[in-house]
């Protein structure tokens, strides 16, 4: 009777280990995102009063990332919020 019990316990532990190692456990995961600009340094167009750039977000640790929203705040020289 003890042998079947050991087999079931071993099987259960193996399944738990496989689920945890495969990333299907639902445990919270974090992703690291690199933020870069193209071109760097970013030029400023004084005629149109705008910055001409591409914002590049790239994931670098293998965890899938879903970007739901992006908030960009603009500040003036006095570090006061101008717009969001």
BELGI-V463050 format. One record per backbone hydrogen bond with DSSP energy under -1.0 kcal/mol. CO is the residue of the C=O (numbers start at 1). NH is the residue of the N-H. Records with the same first field share a line. If there is no record, write none. Layout:
CO = NH / NH
This chain:
1 = 5
2 = 6
3 = 7
4 = 8
5 = 9
6 = 10
7 = 11
8 = 12
9 = 13
10 = 14
11 = 15
12 = 16
13 = 17
14 = 18
15 = 19
16 = 20
17 = 21
18 = 22
19 = 24
32 = 60
34 = 58
36 = 56
38 = 54
43 = 52
45 = 49 / 50
50 = 45
54 = 38
56 = 36
58 = 34
74 = 82 / 83
76 = 79
80 = 76
83 = 74
